[in-house]
């Protein structure tokens, strides 16, 4: 990712390292502000690329991990069906409590 993204607005040729360089319109470059590259290309031929995602810096803390969602509330239709069947809405569909009728020790 680029820290200073700019878009070339028109086809242009400039000299860099004693050699002509051609840039086509729409090319995206990382051009630091007030740099020799910006001066060589020409500030009038570059526009900042707005909407580019920010470049994370080493000093920024890492984002926190996503937290688990709370369980979704019971749907009104299930609550109404359980009430109609005569069961408590909170225990509808749950196993009946253990009455301890198993083998004795």
Helices and strands as residue ranges (DSSP letters): E 5-8, E 12-16, E 19-23, E 28-30, H 36-41, G 43-45, E 46-48, H 76-84
